[in-house]
């Protein structure tokens, strides 16, 4: 963990072992993986091309990265994706695992579009999807005339003074001071990593955050840049746009937004508590690492916490850190918007993802859905979906809680889309 306050690192400590059971302690200089916290660096690299006039935020992806082999039946929607849609998770592109060791540009031009269909037209709503960032990385690689990892190291990390931060396996192995911890595997064969070769290797996922190595202290150099600027990296107008609310996350009416690679909100959640404190942040997870990066701009405080364990809950440490060096306001009830059953009829209808059919109906003051494919396969789910705000609900599907949000095409009209993190369902007839 490292803490920044008023332009200085006021705390930097490390806890635990580099490798479980081997006894060698980690230090503040030990490298960990960032995961999706990488996205803010990819965003800076893309905005550097905008500043240079090489591309613009309104440029279409298919024009700056020609020869993308998108499906013919989705041609118009693919042709409407622009650079800003990628930076703000509004492309409609389906999320998927990017632990793939293939040439980045080739994969994003041919293999990804042929295997993963677009879920909805771009520009409709925020839906977090890692391929947005792999496409941005491919654009950086194409126009930077060098490997994405090399471009970011030379034009972002080194200019920030992050000399030990790198993307890809070679930097960490050459450095030698890195931590290995607990890894979660898709097949459920989880366990402690004892050799770096046990970690998955990816190039396709690098821009989204599959293998960036850094330390909390070095991360806080990025915090200083976002707070104070550095014209050698990016002009102040573009730098400020990174932490502006570019698109709402549209969850329960909470004041949560996304900038360019950074979440921007008027508060944050810890447990059942909402703390009303302006924050810029991005977390990250890989199969064996967790990262939390928070900036509280009104108090000129930033905190970076990194661990060698998959999907660790680091929020209690975050709360302890802000309490130690700043002022944490009293928690309040989550400011979700009210849910009005008189408006539920707008959500009624039959929706399809292509694989699933979802029939939504109102019964009294509650909203229910039926999924015929689940019924025929005896997959358990709760028919009632619980409201969290005006258009957002929580569904219990096969033992998991799934957040879903209804979207109309015209404000106040009937709902046309149901968004979840992994899929989008579209109402029949649209």
Buried (B, 14 or more C-beta within 10 A) or exposed (E): BBBBBEEEBEBBEBEBBBBBEEEEEBEBEBBBBBBBBBBBBBBBBBBBBBBEEBBEBEBBBBEBBEEBEBEEEBEEBBBBBBBBBBBBBBBBBBBBEBBBEBBBBEBBBBBBBEEBBBBBBBBBBBBBBBBBBBBBBBBBBBBBEBBBBBBBBEBBBEBBEBEBBBBBBEBBEEBEBBBBBBBBEEEEEEEBBEEEEBBBBBBBBBBBBBBBBBBBBBBBBBBBBBBEBBEEBBBEEBBEBBBEBBBBBBBBBBBBBBBBBBBBBBBBBBEEBBBBBBBBBBBBBBBBBBBBBBBBBEBBBBBBBBBBBBBBEBBEBBBEBBEBBBEBEEBEEBBBBEBEEEBBEBBBBBBEBEEEBBBBBBEEEBBBBBBEEBEEEEEEBEBEBBBBBBBBBBBBBEEEEBBBBBBBEEEEEBBBBBBBEBBBBBBEEE
